Amino acid sequence: MEDFQEKDNQSKENQELFRHICGDIIGHDPPCLQ
């Protein structure tokens, strides 16, 4: 159960990081997330 929670948090961080990088490249809300 704890491993699942930790994995879920990790996935969330990765998604935020990806959004930040994608936003920097495109210059606004990244369409690649849709």
N, C-alpha and C positions, 0 to 999 in steps of 0.2 A: 504493500500500500504506500509506504513512504517512497519507495523507488519510483512508483508511478507519479506521485506528486512532484518529485524532484525532476523527473523527465518532462512533466507538463510545464514546469517553470522554465526549464531550459529551452523548450520549444518556444515559449512565449518570448524569451529574451532574444532568441535567434530571429523571430519574426519582427520584433522591434528593430533589431540591428539591420535586417534586410530592408525594412521600410526606410530607415535612415539613409543607408547607402543608395538605395534606388532613388530616393527623393533628391539626394545630392547630384546624382548623375543626370536626372531628368529636369530638375529645377523646380518641381512642384509635386503634388500628390502623385505617386507613381501608378500608372495604369497597369503595370505588370502585376499588381497585387489583386486586380479584379478578375 
